[in-house]
Amino acid sequence: MARAFPPVEVILIGLLTTFAGYTAVYALNDVVDYRVDKEKAAAGVLAAVSCDIDGVIVRHPWPRGF
């Protein structure tokens, strides 16, 4: 049974590690789905503009040649 919070350094390292793992999943998804996304980009499916935060940045930059 824990009796106290861990030191601040341990909490910060844990948060940084969690963030790195979370973002690595998105990068891995882009690499794994490269061929599928390339076909969608060629068909114009990825060009659809949406009204959310994803519309501000380039989605699927690798298959689009960025």
N, C-alpha and C positions, 0 to 999 in steps of 0.2 A: 504494500500500500504506500503510495507516494505521500510524503509529508510536506513537501514544498515544491514550488515551481522550479524548473531547471534554470540555470544561469541565462542571462540575456543573450550571450554569445551562442549558446546552444539553440535557443529559440530562433535567432536570426539565421543561423546556418540551416535549420530545418525549413524555414520559410523560403530561403533561397533555393534549396534543393527541391522543394515542392514546386516552385515556379518553374525551375529548369526542366523538371520532368513533365510538367503540364504542357509547356511550349514545345518540348521535343516530340510529343505525340502529333502535333500539327505538322511539324517538319517531316516526320516519318510518313504521315499521310500523303503529303505532297510528293514524296519520293516514290512511294508504293503505287499511287494512282497516276503517275506521270503519263503513261500511255493512254489511259482512259480520258484524262483531262485534256490531253493533246488532241484527241479525236473530237471531244466536245468543243474545244476552242475552234477547230477547223470548221465544225458545223455551225458555229455561231451561238451555241447554247450558253457558253460562259459569258457572253456579251450582255446578257440581260441585266438591267440596272434594278437594284432593289432599294427600298427606302429604309435601310438600316445602316449600322456602322460599317458593315462589310462593303457598302457602296462607296465609302470614302477612300479605301485602300484598294490596291490591285489584288484581286483574288486569283489564286493559281498563277503566280508570276512565272514559274519555271516553264510550264507548257506554252505560255504565251510569248516566250522568248525574252523575258526581262531578267 
